[in-house]
Amino acid sequence: MTHDEQGIQSLTRWRRPVRIAVEIAIAFAALAALDWWLTGGTGFARVQPNPYWLPVLVMALAYGTGPGVLAAAIASGLWLAHVHDNPGERDYLDHLFHLSLQPLMWFVVAGVIGEVTIIRTGRHDRLETRGRVATRNLARLTEAFATLSQTNRQLQVQIATEAHTVGHAIETAARLCSPDPAERRGAIAELIALAARTPDFTCYRVTGDEARAWLRGPVTAGRRDVLPAALMERIERHKRVLHVAKRSDRHVLDGIGVAAIALPDRKTGEVVGCLVLHTLPFEALNASRTAELAEITTWLTPLLAAMPNTTRPSVRSAGLVA
């Protein structure tokens, strides 16, 4: 807590007692002046009800037992200081009863009304706190409902406009059985685009000592045909998904892509290829998305091994490296 916050808290803590003291002082000063002006300073002994009841009742009703008892004490002091009855004219006990009855009533009433006021204000504070909590929870629920509604609308629009439906994926997978190698490679390219959620990719196949481009996405252009040796060494050493969201992977992926997926052979563990994603939203490179990208190796590596290696430094055709 800063010094300014402590000063504000201290000022707030002392504001209520100071206000109560000022109000009591003003009330009794006004009544004392009125008593001196009207009765000559008798403490309103012959006025019924006694005007000193007013600050006692107001303090007890407004602030509770403490201020009410304080007002009763001040009223009793003023009463005893100004009442000048001659005790010789009446019995001593009667005189004592006459002097103490009014202060006794003030203290009793201040205590009873003050306790009732404390109970009432405490209940009011609890209800106000519950109201604030309920209002805050309602605002949170409203915000959550609005977010869910917006997400629902976005999903509905996405489902309605999604071109790559389940039927399309099944039809594409069925083309893997085509006797035409070019059609099979086209089906593999479409499946990679569906799984990676980006059409900008290049699948490299290890041939000898280098990894050469074997399959490209439909929008890939100007990408290198051979992967750098440093990237392949890191892929062969770690055999995991490299991506730019990890600081240690950025230097080997600089100028190549945002993610590189190793394609190891299941039997030998040797890396037979690498799938490079050139564009992908940075926020998509989280743990869940990385796990999804790693799943691509379970079906892409067997397809890569089943296809004949016809990679050569010739031109691309229809998004495929001939």
Secondary structure in CASP SS format (residue, H / E / C, confidence):
PFRMAT SS
TARGET T0000
AUTHOR 0000-0000-0000
METHOD secondary structure of the structure
MODEL  1
M C 1.00
T C 1.00
H H 1.00
D H 1.00
E H 1.00
Q H 1.00
G H 1.00
I H 1.00
Q H 1.00
S H 1.00
L H 1.00
T H 1.00
R H 1.00
W H 1.00
R H 1.00
R H 1.00
P H 1.00
V H 1.00
R H 1.00
I H 1.00
A H 1.00
V H 1.00
E H 1.00
I H 1.00
A H 1.00
I H 1.00
A H 1.00
F H 1.00
A H 1.00
A H 1.00
L H 1.00
A H 1.00
A H 1.00
L H 1.00
D H 1.00
W H 1.00
W H 1.00
L H 1.00
T C 1.00
G C 1.00
G C 1.00
T C 1.00
G C 1.00
F C 1.00
A C 1.00
R C 1.00
V C 1.00
Q C 1.00
P C 1.00
N C 1.00
P C 1.00
Y C 1.00
W H 1.00
L H 1.00
P H 1.00
V H 1.00
L H 1.00
V H 1.00
M H 1.00
A H 1.00
L H 1.00
A H 1.00
Y H 1.00
G C 1.00
T H 1.00
G H 1.00
P H 1.00
G H 1.00
V H 1.00
L H 1.00
A H 1.00
A H 1.00
A H 1.00
I H 1.00
A H 1.00
S H 1.00
G H 1.00
L H 1.00
W H 1.00
L H 1.00
A H 1.00
H H 1.00
V C 1.00
H C 1.00
D C 1.00
N C 1.00
P H 1.00
G H 1.00
E H 1.00
R C 1.00
D C 1.00
Y H 1.00
L H 1.00
D H 1.00
H H 1.00
L H 1.00
F H 1.00
H H 1.00
L H 1.00
S H 1.00
L H 1.00
Q H 1.00
P H 1.00
L H 1.00
M H 1.00
W H 1.00
F H 1.00
V H 1.00
V H 1.00
A H 1.00
G H 1.00
V H 1.00
I H 1.00
G H 1.00
E H 1.00
V H 1.00
T H 1.00
I H 1.00
I H 1.00
R H 1.00
T H 1.00
G H 1.00
R H 1.00
H H 1.00
D H 1.00
R H 1.00
L H 1.00
E H 1.00
T H 1.00
R H 1.00
G H 1.00
R H 1.00
V H 1.00
A H 1.00
T H 1.00
R H 1.00
N H 1.00
L H 1.00
A H 1.00
R H 1.00
L H 1.00
T H 1.00
E H 1.00
A H 1.00
F H 1.00
A H 1.00
T H 1.00
L H 1.00
S H 1.00
Q H 1.00
T H 1.00
N H 1.00
R H 1.00
Q H 1.00
L H 1.00
Q H 1.00
V H 1.00
Q H 1.00
I H 1.00
A H 1.00
T H 1.00
E C 1.00
A C 1.00
H C 1.00
T C 1.00
V H 1.00
G H 1.00
H H 1.00
A H 1.00
I H 1.00
E H 1.00
T H 1.00
A H 1.00
A H 1.00
R H 1.00
L H 1.00
C H 1.00
S C 1.00
P C 1.00
D C 1.00
P H 1.00
A H 1.00
E H 1.00
R H 1.00
R H 1.00
G H 1.00
A H 1.00
I H 1.00
A H 1.00
E H 1.00
L H 1.00
I H 1.00
A H 1.00
L H 1.00
A H 1.00
A H 1.00
R C 1.00
T C 1.00
P C 1.00
D C 1.00
F E 1.00
T E 1.00
C E 1.00
Y E 1.00
R E 1.00
V E 1.00
T E 1.00
G C 1.00
D C 1.00
E E 1.00
A E 1.00
R E 1.00
A E 1.00
W E 1.00
L E 1.00
R E 1.00
G C 1.00
P C 1.00
V C 1.00
T C 1.00
A C 1.00
G C 1.00
R C 1.00
R C 1.00
D C 1.00
V E 1.00
L C 1.00
P C 1.00
A H 1.00
A H 1.00
L H 1.00
M H 1.00
E H 1.00
R H 1.00
I H 1.00
E H 1.00
R H 1.00
H H 1.00
K C 1.00
R C 1.00
V E 1.00
L E 1.00
H E 1.00
V C 1.00
A C 1.00
K C 1.00
R H 1.00
S H 1.00
D H 1.00
R H 1.00
H H 1.00
V H 1.00
L H 1.00
D C 1.00
G C 1.00
I C 1.00
G C 1.00
V C 1.00
A E 1.00
A E 1.00
I E 1.00
A E 1.00
L E 1.00
P E 1.00
D C 1.00
R C 1.00
K C 1.00
T C 1.00
G C 1.00
E C 1.00
V E 1.00
V E 1.00
G E 1.00
C E 1.00
L E 1.00
V E 1.00
L E 1.00
H C 1.00
T C 1.00
L C 1.00
P C 1.00
F H 1.00
E H 1.00
A H 1.00
L C 1.00
N C 1.00
A H 1.00
S H 1.00
R H 1.00
T H 1.00
A H 1.00
E H 1.00
L H 1.00
A H 1.00
E H 1.00
I H 1.00
T H 1.00
T H 1.00
W H 1.00
L H 1.00
T H 1.00
P H 1.00
L H 1.00
L H 1.00
A H 1.00
A H 1.00
M C 1.00
P C 1.00
N C 1.00
T C 1.00
T C 1.00
R C 1.00
P C 1.00
S C 1.00
V C 1.00
R E 1.00
S E 1.00
A C 1.00
G C 1.00
L E 1.00
V E 1.00
A C 1.00
END
